[in-house]
C-alpha cells in the first residue's frame, strides 16, 4: 500500500513548484490545457474537397510503396491493388478504415495522475526528440549525444509540468551500442520520468522489448496493457510515397496490442513534396492515411493520429526551413483536414536556428502558435529543438518552456471570464476617473494570480538589468538548467518494479538485444 501511494505521487521536488530564486523555480502546476479557440481554417469548403480529392487520387492512381512484405500481404487481402511493393487504395476503403479510428483516445503512463487525453481540444506538449547532437553554453560547441546528456534532458522533461509526454531520445545516447540502446534508453525514461513514453517503431525486438518494459513499469497484466494505450509511437513515411520495412513492422505490432499510433510524413515542399503547399499537404495526407487504414484493418478502433511535418526548403541551399509562413499555413491546412477525417493531429515546435537566439525563438514561437491555431492535439519537439532537429539544447529547452507556459496561461478560462467580478463595475465605480486601481480591494484580492508570472523573462528596465549583471536570456536559462539538475529527484517507483525492470534489461542484453547493421 505504501509503495502504491509513493507511485501515485507527482514528480517529487522535481515535479512541483517551489521557491522563486532557488534551485527549483515557480512554475504552473500540472494541468494539460484545452484549446478553447476556434481553429484557423485557411481552406474554403471547395478547398477542403480539392485537397481531399488530391490525396485520394494519389492513393488510387499513383499508389504508395510499402517495403514490408507482411504489410503488402495484409493490404492484398484487404482488396488493395498490389504491384510488387506499390499499393493502390480505393478511396472507399481508405474512408471506411479511417472512420473506424477514434477521434479521441487516452494515454496512461505508470503514474495514473499523468493520464493524457489525445483529441477533444487537448493541447499536449512533448520534449525534443531524436537529435544526434547537443549544444549548451558551457560546452560552447556542437557535440555528440551521450547517455549522461540524454539523462539530463530527461530530467528537464520530468521537471517541467508544461511537458506532458516524453518523446523519443531527447538526444541520441550514441555511447550506447545500437543493439541495446533501446533497453538503456527506455530504462532511463521509465525511472527518471513518470510521464507517457514514446517508443521507436524500429523492428520487432525494439518494439517488443519496450512494450514489455512499459507494461512492467505500470504493474499491468498483459491483458490490462492491451486494453488501452500505455505507450505510443510515431512513424515517418519516407517521402515521397514510401513506407519502410522496420517502421511498418513496429506500427503493426503496436496496432495489434492497441497502443497509440501517430504517422507523420516528412514532406518538405520543393524537395520531397510539390513546391505548392496544397500539393505538399495532399501528398502528406495520402502517405499518412494509408498507414492509418492499415492499422485499422489490423485492429479496428485502434488509437491513431495523423501528423504534419510539412514545411519548405530554402530554395537557395536546399536546407529545411521551419517556422515559416508556409509552415504555419500547412499546419493550419492539415488541422482542417484532420478534422475532416475525424482524426487527432500532431504537429511540432521547430526551428532552423543553430543556437538559442532570436531566430530560434521567433521560428519556434511561429511553429507553436501555428499548432494552437490548427487545433493540434500533440505537439512534438515543443522544447529544446535546434538546427532543424539535429541539435538538442537545455537552454533552448528552458526558453521554450517559458513559451509553453504562456500558451497554457492563454488557454486558462480565467483569462476570458466574464462574471460580475470580472467585468468589475464596482471597482470601476470606486476608482472613477481620478484614481488608480493598484490599491483597491478588488486588485488586492487578485494581484498574485491576475497575470502570468514568468520564470525566465526579465521585466526590469535596462538600468536595473545592467546593474544585475546584464545577463542575456540563454545565460539565465543555463543557470536554471544547472540548478534543476542539482536539485532533481526521480519520481518514485516501487522497489519490486524497479528490480523487475533491471532484470529484464539484464536478460535482454545477455540475449544480444536487437540486431543491427553494424
Residue, then its C-alpha position, 0 to 999 in steps of 0.5 A: x500500500x505504501x509503495x502504491x501511494x509513493x507511485x501515485x505521487x507527482x514528480x517529487x521536488x522535481x515535479x512541483x513548484x517551489x521557491x522563486x530564486x532557488x534551485x527549483x523555480x515557480x512554475x504552473x502546476x500540472x494541468x494539460x490545457x484545452x484549446x478553447x479557440x476556434x481553429x484557423x481554417x485557411x481552406x474554403x469548403x471547395x478547398x477542403x474537397x480539392x485537397x481531399x480529392x488530391x490525396x485520394x487520387x494519389x492513393x488510387x492512381x499513383x499508389x504508395x510503396x510499402x517495403x514490408x512484405x507482411x504489410x503488402x500481404x495484409x493490404x492484398x487481402x484487404x482488396x488493395x491493388x498490389x504491384x510488387x511493393x506499390x499499393x493502390x487504395x480505393x478511396x472507399x476503403x481508405x474512408x471506411x478504415x479511417x472512420x473506424x479510428x477514434x477521434x479521441x483516445x487516452x494515454x496512461x503512463x505508470x503514474x495514473x495522475x499523468x493520464x493524457x487525453x489525445x483529441x477533444x481540444x487537448x493541447x499536449x506538449x512533448x520534449x525534443x526528440x531524436x537529435x544526434x547532437x547537443x549544444x549548451x553554453x558551457x560546452x560552447x560547441x556542437x557535440x555528440x549525444x551521450x547517455x549522461x546528456x540524454x539523462x539530463x534532458x530527461x530530467x528537464x522533461x520530468x521537471x517541467x509540468x508544461x511537458x506532458x509526454x516524453x518523446x523519443x531520445x531527447x538526444x541520441x545516447x550514441x555511447x550506447x551500442x545500437x543493439x541495446x540502446x533501446x533497453x538503456x534508453x527506455x530504462x532511463x525514461x521509465x525511472x527518471x520520468x513518470x510521464x507517457x513514453x514514446x517508443x521507436x517503431x524500429x523492428x520487432x525486438x525494439x518494439x517488443x522489448x519496450x512494450x514489455x518494459x512499459x507494461x512492467x513499469x505500470x504493474x499491468x497484466x498483459x491483458x490490462x496493457x492491451x486494453x488501452x494505450x500505455x505507450x505510443x509511437x510515431x512513424x515517418x513515411x519516407x517521402x515521397x510515397x514510401x513506407x519502410x520495412x522496420x517502421x511498418x513492422x513496429x506500427x503493426x505490432x503496436x496496432x495489434x496490442x492497441x497502443x497509440x499510433x501517430x504517422x507523420x510524413x516528412x514532406x518538405x515542399x520543393x524537395x520531397x513534396x510539390x513546391x505548392x503547399x496544397x500539393x505538399x499537404x495532399x501528398x502528406x495526407x495520402x502517405x499518412x492515411x494509408x498507414x492509418x487504414x492499415x492499422x485499422x484493418x489490423x485492429x479496428x478502433x485502434x488509437x491513431x493520429x495523423x501528423x504534419x511535418x510539412x514545411x519548405x526548403x530554402x530554395x537557395x541551399x536546399x536546407x529545411x526551413x521551419x517556422x515559416x509562413x508556409x509552415x504555419x499555413x500547412x499546419x493550419x491546412x492539415x488541422x482542417x483536414x484532420x478534422x475532416x477525417x475525424x482524426x487527432x493531429x500532431x504537429x511540432x515546435x521547430x526551428x532552423x536556428x543553430x543556437x538559442x537566439x532570436x531566430x530560434x525563438x521567433x521560428x519556434x514561437x511561429x511553429x507553436x502558435x501555428x499548432x494552437x491555431x490548427x487545433x493540434x492535439x500533440x505537439x512534438x519537439x515543443x522544447x529544446x529543438x535546434x538546427x532543424x532537429x539535429x541539435x538538442x539544447x537545455x537552454x533552448x529547452x528552458x526558453x521554450x518552456x517559458x513559451x509553453x507556459x504562456x500558451x497554457x496561461x492563454x488557454x486558462x478560462x480565467x483569462x476570458x471570464x466574464x462574471x460580475x467580478x470580472x467585468x468589475x463595475x464596482x471597482x470601476x465605480x470606486x476608482x472613477x476617473x481620478x484614481x488608480x486601481x493598484x490599491x483597491x480591494x478588488x486588485x488586492x484580492x487578485x494581484x498574485x494570480x491576475x497575470x502570468x508570472x514568468x520564470x525566465x523573462x526579465x521585466x526590469x528596465x535596462x538600468x536595473x538589468x545592467x546593474x544585475x549583471x546584464x545577463x542575456x536570456x540563454x545565460x539565465x536559462x543555463x543557470x536554471x538548467x544547472x540548478x534543476x539538475x542539482x536539485x532533481x529527484x526521480x519520481x518514485x517507483x516501487x522497489x519490486x518494479x524497479x528490480x523487475x525492470x533491471x532484470x529484464x534489461x539484464x536478460x535482454x542484453x545477455x540475449x544480444x538485444x536487437x540486431x543491427x547493421x553494424 
